[in-house]
Amino acid sequence: MEKIILITGASSDLGMAYITENAEEYSRIIAHYHHENECFMELCRTYGDRIVPVQSDFSCKEDVQQFIAQIKEQNLVPTHILHLVSPATRSVKFHKSRMEDYELMMQVSVYSVVEILKAFLPEMQKQKFGRILLMLSAYVQIPDPKFAAPYVTAKYALLGLMKDVAAEYASKGITVNGISPQMIETKFLKDVPELIVEQQRTAGPLQRLLQKEDILPMMKLLLSEEAAAITGENIGITGGNHIL
């Protein structure tokens, strides 16, 4: 069976790291991006036809539909879906959060992947195979998240989506899982106050933020054929912070 992975947020630090580590696993990589950056364009040049870059602004419903249509026009049927895309989170007190923040988070993080799954799960079901992995957050595991209500709300919505879809498709050869890492040292943190980042850096046994290399092995496992018996799970990657 030809292995084709669709990666949303492929131009993120984590998306590019996953591609670099695992490109040889797939015959084609459908790589969603919103804004061009030189590192991502260089990655596309490196792997040539193996990567199919598709630009889309997931904050726009029509763009999501066009994104799906572009993939179908090229007769590409994903066997794997890795959903990484999310607006950058901001640290803001609840009473200062805006409805637009919730709407943006839900549209980009949740509604986009709902449309993608609706479009491609029927084809996965015909093949009796599929691997789906959603990027969640340690915020859905730790007892007291604060100052990130729109982000936390969207991640809990993704968790519920993951659980429901996993249950419905468990008997059809399709697994759906999530991973919930603590703060990762990437450009995603650019809008997070340095004080919060430093608190996370010194909070756990590792005495550092997570690195991409801490996350990639679990991503690879959950997207592998060997993970057929793992579905509906949200795997925490916390560096031991949760046990303190």
C-alpha positions in Angstrom: 0.0 0.0 0.0 1.3 3.4 -0.9 1.8 5.6 2.2 0.8 9.2 1.8 0.8 11.5 4.8 -1.0 14.8 5.1 0.6 17.2 7.6 -1.1 20.4 8.6 1.3 23.0 9.9 4.1 21.3 8.0 6.1 24.5 8.0 6.3 24.6 11.8 9.5 23.6 13.6 7.9 20.3 14.6 6.4 19.7 11.2 9.7 20.2 9.4 11.5 18.0 12.0 9.0 15.2 11.5 9.5 15.4 7.7 13.3 15.4 8.0 13.3 12.4 10.2 10.6 10.3 8.4 10.4 11.4 4.8 11.6 8.1 3.5 8.6 6.4 5.2 6.2 7.9 2.7 5.8 8.0 -1.1 4.2 11.5 -0.9 4.0 14.1 1.8 1.1 16.6 1.5 2.6 19.5 3.4 0.2 22.3 4.4 1.6 25.7 5.1 0.2 29.2 5.6 3.2 31.5 5.3 6.3 30.7 3.3 9.6 30.5 5.2 13.0 29.8 3.7 13.6 26.7 5.8 10.4 25.1 4.7 11.0 26.0 1.0 14.5 24.5 1.3 13.0 21.3 2.7 10.6 21.1 -0.2 13.5 21.5 -2.6 15.5 18.9 -0.8 12.9 16.2 -1.2 11.6 17.3 -4.6 8.4 15.5 -5.8 8.1 13.5 -2.6 6.7 16.7 -0.9 3.5 18.3 -2.2 3.3 21.8 -0.6 -0.2 23.2 -0.4 -0.8 26.7 0.9 -3.9 27.5 2.8 -5.2 29.9 5.4 -7.1 27.7 7.8 -8.7 30.7 9.5 -10.9 30.9 6.4 -13.5 28.2 5.9 -13.4 28.6 2.1 -9.6 28.1 2.1 -10.0 24.8 4.0 -12.4 23.6 1.4 -10.1 24.7 -1.4 -7.2 22.9 0.3 -9.2 19.7 0.4 -10.2 20.1 -3.3 -6.6 20.7 -4.4 -5.6 17.4 -2.8 -8.4 15.5 -4.4 -7.7 17.1 -7.8 -4.2 15.5 -7.6 -5.8 12.1 -6.8 -3.9 12.0 -3.5 -5.6 9.9 -0.8 -3.9 10.2 2.6 -3.2 7.0 4.6 -1.8 9.1 7.5 -2.9 12.5 8.9 -0.8 14.5 11.3 -2.6 17.6 12.5 -0.2 20.1 14.0 -1.6 23.5 13.0 -2.6 26.0 15.7 -2.6 29.7 16.1 0.1 30.8 18.5 -1.2 31.1 22.0 -1.1 34.3 24.0 -1.1 34.7 27.8 -4.2 36.7 28.7 -6.5 36.9 31.6 -9.9 35.4 31.0 -11.8 38.7 31.3 -9.6 40.2 28.7 -10.0 37.3 26.2 -12.0 38.1 23.1 -14.6 36.0 21.3 -12.5 36.5 18.2 -9.7 34.6 19.9 -12.0 31.6 20.6 -13.4 31.7 17.0 -9.9 31.7 15.5 -8.6 28.9 17.7 -11.6 26.7 17.0 -11.6 27.4 13.2 -7.9 26.8 12.7 -7.3 24.0 15.2 -10.7 22.1 15.3 -13.0 22.9 12.4 -10.3 22.6 9.8 -9.4 19.0 10.8 -13.1 18.1 11.1 -13.5 19.0 7.4 -10.3 17.1 6.5 -11.4 14.0 8.3 -14.8 14.1 6.8 -13.2 14.3 3.4 -10.7 11.5 3.7 -11.9 9.0 6.4 -14.3 7.3 3.9 -11.3 6.5 1.7 -9.3 5.2 4.7 -12.2 3.0 5.6 -12.3 1.5 2.1 -8.6 0.7 2.4 -9.2 -0.6 6.0 -6.2 1.4 7.1 -5.5 4.8 8.5 -3.3 6.5 11.1 -4.4 9.9 12.5 -2.5 11.9 15.1 -3.7 15.2 16.6 -1.4 17.6 18.5 -3.1 18.4 21.8 -1.4 19.9 24.8 -0.4 19.2 28.4 -3.0 21.9 29.2 -5.6 19.1 28.8 -3.8 17.0 31.5 -2.5 19.4 34.1 -4.9 20.4 36.9 -4.8 24.2 36.7 -4.2 25.7 33.3 -4.7 29.5 33.3 -4.3 32.6 31.1 -4.9 30.6 27.9 -8.7 30.0 27.8 -9.2 30.1 24.0 -6.2 27.8 23.4 -7.3 25.4 26.2 -10.9 25.3 25.0 -9.8 24.4 21.4 -7.5 21.6 22.7 -10.2 20.1 24.8 -12.5 20.2 21.7 -9.8 18.3 19.8 -9.5 15.8 22.6 -13.3 15.1 22.4 -13.1 14.8 18.6 -10.2 12.4 18.9 -12.1 10.2 21.4 -15.3 10.1 19.3 -13.7 9.4 15.9 -11.4 6.8 17.4 -14.4 4.9 18.9 -16.3 5.0 15.6 -13.4 3.8 13.4 -11.7 1.4 15.8 -13.1 -1.6 14.0 -12.1 -0.3 10.6 -8.3 -0.5 10.8 -8.0 3.2 11.6 -6.4 4.6 14.7 -6.9 8.1 16.1 -4.7 9.3 18.9 -3.4 12.5 20.5 -0.2 13.6 22.1 0.0 16.2 24.9 3.5 17.6 25.3 4.6 20.2 27.8 6.1 23.4 26.3 8.4 22.7 23.4 11.4 24.9 22.5 10.1 26.2 19.1 9.1 29.5 17.5 5.5 28.7 18.5 6.5 30.3 21.9 7.3 33.7 20.3 4.2 35.4 21.9 4.4 33.7 25.3 5.9 36.0 28.0 9.5 35.1 28.9 8.5 34.8 32.6 6.1 31.9 31.8 8.6 30.2 29.5 11.2 30.4 32.2 8.8 29.0 34.8 8.2 26.0 32.5 11.9 25.6 31.8 12.7 25.2 35.5 9.5 23.4 36.7 10.3 19.8 36.2 12.9 17.1 36.7 14.5 17.8 33.2 15.1 21.5 34.1 14.6 22.4 30.5 11.9 22.8 27.9 11.1 19.8 25.8 12.9 19.6 22.5 11.6 18.4 19.1 13.7 15.3 19.6 11.7 14.4 22.7 8.4 14.4 20.7 9.4 12.8 17.4 9.7 9.1 18.6 6.1 9.0 20.0 4.8 10.7 16.8 6.5 8.1 14.7 5.2 5.2 16.8 1.6 6.4 16.8 1.7 6.9 13.0 3.3 3.5 12.4 1.7 0.2 11.3 3.0 -1.2 14.7 0.5 1.0 16.5 -2.6 -0.9 15.4 -3.6 -1.7 19.0 -3.3 1.9 20.2 -6.3 4.2 19.5 -8.3 6.7 21.4 -5.3 7.5 23.6 -3.9 10.9 24.6 -0.2 10.4 25.4 1.3 12.9 27.7 4.9 13.9 27.1 5.7 16.0 30.2 9.3 15.3 31.3 7.9 14.2 34.6 6.3 17.6 35.4 2.9 15.9 36.2 4.4 13.9 39.1 5.8 16.9 41.0 
